[in-house]
Amino acid sequence: MKASTAPRVRFPLAHLAVEVVSEPGNTPFFALIACEALRAVDRKPIFSGPVPSDMAAQLRALADHLEGVSA
């Protein structure tokens, strides 16, 4: 998969963003991005890697926890 041509979807997450790059037949990848950084040079991915099979369940657990502690 060529990163420059693969479809990307960005999801806001507070002061960050999660960007998912996926293409049929290839492993999806995600990147955690500091999208609100003041300097453009600091808006590059902080971390990136393949999407593990249990990531959706982990994110649901986080969302459930946050709903429980939010006012």
Backbone as JSON Lines, residues from 0, in Angstrom:
{"i":0,"aa":"M","n":[0.85,-1.18,0.0],"ca":[0.0,0.0,0.0],"c":[0.89,1.23,0.0]}
{"i":1,"aa":"K","n":[0.6,2.15,-0.89],"ca":[1.32,3.42,-0.9],"c":[0.58,4.39,-0.01]}
{"i":2,"aa":"A","n":[1.28,4.89,1.01],"ca":[0.64,5.77,1.98],"c":[0.07,7.02,1.33]}
{"i":3,"aa":"S","n":[0.71,7.5,0.28],"ca":[0.25,8.75,-0.33],"c":[-1.05,8.59,-1.11]}
{"i":4,"aa":"T","n":[-1.4,7.37,-1.54],"ca":[-2.61,7.18,-2.33],"c":[-3.7,6.4,-1.59]}
{"i":5,"aa":"A","n":[-3.4,5.83,-0.45],"ca":[-4.37,5.04,0.3],"c":[-5.43,5.95,0.92]}
{"i":6,"aa":"P","n":[-6.68,5.5,0.97],"ca":[-7.73,6.3,1.61],"c":[-7.44,6.51,3.1]}
{"i":7,"aa":"R","n":[-7.68,7.73,3.58],"ca":[-7.45,8.08,4.98],"c":[-8.73,8.65,5.58]}
{"i":8,"aa":"V","n":[-8.99,8.28,6.82],"ca":[-10.13,8.83,7.55],"c":[-9.6,9.32,8.88]}
{"i":9,"aa":"R","n":[-9.93,10.57,9.23],"ca":[-9.45,11.18,10.47],"c":[-10.59,11.32,11.46]}
{"i":10,"aa":"F","n":[-10.35,10.88,12.7],"ca":[-11.33,10.96,13.78],"c":[-10.79,11.87,14.88]}
{"i":11,"aa":"P","n":[-11.5,12.95,15.21],"ca":[-11.03,13.83,16.29],"c":[-11.12,13.11,17.64]}
{"i":12,"aa":"L","n":[-10.16,13.4,18.5],"ca":[-10.11,12.81,19.84],"c":[-9.5,13.86,20.76]}
{"i":13,"aa":"A","n":[-10.38,14.73,21.32],"ca":[-9.94,15.84,22.17],"c":[-8.94,16.7,21.41]}
{"i":14,"aa":"H","n":[-7.72,16.83,21.89],"ca":[-6.7,17.66,21.24],"c":[-5.87,16.87,20.23]}
{"i":15,"aa":"L","n":[-6.26,15.62,20.02],"ca":[-5.55,14.74,19.11],"c":[-6.47,14.31,17.98]}
{"i":16,"aa":"A","n":[-5.94,13.51,17.09],"ca":[-6.75,12.86,16.06],"c":[-6.18,11.47,15.84]}
{"i":17,"aa":"V","n":[-7.07,10.56,15.49],"ca":[-6.66,9.23,15.07],"c":[-6.95,9.15,13.59]}
{"i":18,"aa":"E","n":[-5.94,8.84,12.82],"ca":[-6.1,8.72,11.37],"c":[-5.95,7.25,11.01]}
{"i":19,"aa":"V","n":[-6.91,6.74,10.24],"ca":[-6.89,5.35,9.83],"c":[-6.68,5.3,8.32]}
{"i":20,"aa":"V","n":[-5.72,4.49,7.92],"ca":[-5.4,4.29,6.52],"c":[-5.73,2.84,6.19]}
{"i":21,"aa":"S","n":[-6.66,2.66,5.25],"ca":[-7.03,1.29,4.91],"c":[-7.27,1.16,3.42]}
{"i":22,"aa":"E","n":[-6.98,-0.02,2.96],"ca":[-7.15,-0.34,1.55],"c":[-7.5,-1.82,1.48]}
{"i":23,"aa":"P","n":[-8.5,-2.21,0.71],"ca":[-8.88,-3.62,0.64],"c":[-7.68,-4.52,0.35]}
{"i":24,"aa":"G","n":[-7.6,-5.6,1.1],"ca":[-6.53,-6.55,0.89],"c":[-5.25,-6.26,1.66]}
{"i":25,"aa":"N","n":[-5.2,-5.13,2.36],"ca":[-4.01,-4.77,3.13],"c":[-4.38,-4.55,4.59]}
{"i":26,"aa":"T","n":[-3.4,-4.69,5.46],"ca":[-3.59,-4.44,6.88],"c":[-3.86,-2.95,7.09]}
{"i":27,"aa":"P","n":[-4.92,-2.6,7.84],"ca":[-5.14,-1.18,8.13],"c":[-4.11,-0.67,9.13]}
{"i":28,"aa":"F","n":[-3.76,0.58,9.01],"ca":[-2.83,1.23,9.94],"c":[-3.51,2.43,10.55]}
{"i":29,"aa":"F","n":[-3.05,2.81,11.74],"ca":[-3.56,4.01,12.38],"c":[-2.4,4.88,12.81]}
{"i":30,"aa":"A","n":[-2.68,6.17,12.96],"ca":[-1.68,7.11,13.46],"c":[-2.35,8.0,14.48]}
{"i":31,"aa":"L","n":[-1.65,8.29,15.56],"ca":[-2.09,9.24,16.57],"c":[-1.38,10.55,16.27]}
{"i":32,"aa":"I","n":[-2.17,11.61,16.05],"ca":[-1.62,12.88,15.57],"c":[-1.99,14.02,16.52]}
{"i":33,"aa":"A","n":[-1.01,14.85,16.83],"ca":[-1.25,16.06,17.65],"c":[-1.73,17.16,16.71]}
{"i":34,"aa":"C","n":[-2.98,17.07,16.29],"ca":[-3.49,17.96,15.25],"c":[-3.65,19.41,15.68]}
{"i":35,"aa":"E","n":[-3.65,19.68,16.99],"ca":[-3.78,21.06,17.47],"c":[-2.46,21.68,17.89]}
{"i":36,"aa":"A","n":[-1.36,21.03,17.57],"ca":[-0.05,21.59,17.91],"c":[0.12,22.94,17.23]}
{"i":37,"aa":"L","n":[0.79,23.84,17.92],"ca":[0.97,25.2,17.39],"c":[1.85,25.22,16.14]}
{"i":38,"aa":"R","n":[2.92,24.45,16.17],"ca":[3.84,24.44,15.02],"c":[3.5,23.28,14.1]}
{"i":39,"aa":"A","n":[3.5,23.54,12.81],"ca":[3.18,22.5,11.82],"c":[4.09,21.29,11.96]}
{"i":40,"aa":"V","n":[5.33,21.51,12.28],"ca":[6.29,20.41,12.41],"c":[5.89,19.46,13.53]}
{"i":41,"aa":"D","n":[5.12,19.94,14.5],"ca":[4.68,19.1,15.63],"c":[3.36,18.39,15.35]}
{"i":42,"aa":"R","n":[2.78,18.59,14.17],"ca":[1.51,17.95,13.82],"c":[1.69,16.64,13.07]}
{"i":43,"aa":"K","n":[2.89,16.12,13.08],"ca":[3.13,14.82,12.44],"c":[2.71,13.71,13.42]}
{"i":44,"aa":"P","n":[2.57,12.48,12.94],"ca":[2.15,11.4,13.83],"c":[3.09,11.22,15.03]}
{"i":45,"aa":"I","n":[2.47,11.05,16.2],"ca":[3.21,10.75,17.42],"c":[3.55,9.27,17.45]}
{"i":46,"aa":"F","n":[2.61,8.48,16.96],"ca":[2.76,7.03,16.93],"c":[1.93,6.51,15.77]}
{"i":47,"aa":"S","n":[2.39,5.43,15.15],"ca":[1.59,4.78,14.12],"c":[1.9,3.29,14.15]}
{"i":48,"aa":"G","n":[0.96,2.5,13.66],"ca":[1.17,1.07,13.62],"c":[-0.04,0.37,13.04]}
{"i":49,"aa":"P","n":[0.06,-0.95,12.87],"ca":[-1.07,-1.7,12.34],"c":[-2.21,-1.74,13.36]}
{"i":50,"aa":"V","n":[-3.43,-1.82,12.87],"ca":[-4.61,-1.91,13.72],"c":[-4.72,-3.37,14.19]}
{"i":51,"aa":"P","n":[-4.6,-3.61,15.51],"ca":[-4.74,-4.99,16.01],"c":[-6.2,-5.42,15.98]}
{"i":52,"aa":"S","n":[-6.44,-6.71,15.96],"ca":[-7.81,-7.23,15.83],"c":[-8.71,-6.84,17.01]}
{"i":53,"aa":"D","n":[-8.13,-6.57,18.17],"ca":[-8.95,-6.22,19.34],"c":[-9.04,-4.72,19.61]}
{"i":54,"aa":"M","n":[-8.58,-3.9,18.69],"ca":[-8.57,-2.45,18.92],"c":[-9.98,-1.89,19.07]}
{"i":55,"aa":"A","n":[-10.93,-2.35,18.28],"ca":[-12.3,-1.85,18.38],"c":[-12.87,-2.14,19.77]}
{"i":56,"aa":"A","n":[-12.63,-3.33,20.3],"ca":[-13.11,-3.67,21.65],"c":[-12.43,-2.79,22.7]}
{"i":57,"aa":"Q","n":[-11.15,-2.51,22.53],"ca":[-10.43,-1.65,23.47],"c":[-11.01,-0.24,23.45]}
{"i":58,"aa":"L","n":[-11.31,0.28,22.27],"ca":[-11.87,1.62,22.16],"c":[-13.29,1.69,22.74]}
{"i":59,"aa":"R","n":[-14.08,0.61,22.55],"ca":[-15.41,0.57,23.15],"c":[-15.31,0.58,24.67]}
{"i":60,"aa":"A","n":[-14.36,-0.16,25.23],"ca":[-14.17,-0.18,26.68],"c":[-13.78,1.2,27.19]}
{"i":61,"aa":"L","n":[-12.93,1.9,26.45],"ca":[-12.54,3.26,26.83],"c":[-13.76,4.19,26.79]}
{"i":62,"aa":"A","n":[-14.55,4.09,25.71],"ca":[-15.75,4.93,25.59],"c":[-16.73,4.64,26.72]}
{"i":63,"aa":"D","n":[-16.94,3.39,27.06],"ca":[-17.83,3.04,28.17],"c":[-17.32,3.65,29.48]}
{"i":64,"aa":"H","n":[-16.03,3.56,29.7],"ca":[-15.44,4.13,30.92],"c":[-15.62,5.64,30.97]}
{"i":65,"aa":"L","n":[-15.34,6.31,29.85],"ca":[-15.46,7.76,29.81],"c":[-16.9,8.21,30.01]}
{"i":66,"aa":"E","n":[-17.85,7.47,29.46],"ca":[-19.25,7.82,29.69],"c":[-19.62,7.69,31.17]}
{"i":67,"aa":"G","n":[-19.01,6.75,31.85],"ca":[-19.27,6.55,33.27],"c":[-18.68,7.6,34.17]}
{"i":68,"aa":"V","n":[-17.6,8.24,33.75],"ca":[-16.94,9.25,34.59],"c":[-17.25,10.68,34.16]}
{"i":69,"aa":"S","n":[-17.89,10.85,33.01],"ca":[-18.21,12.19,32.51],"c":[-19.38,12.78,33.27]}
{"i":70,"aa":"A","n":[-19.35,14.1,33.42],"ca":[-20.45,14.78,34.11],"c":[-21.57,15.08,33.15]}
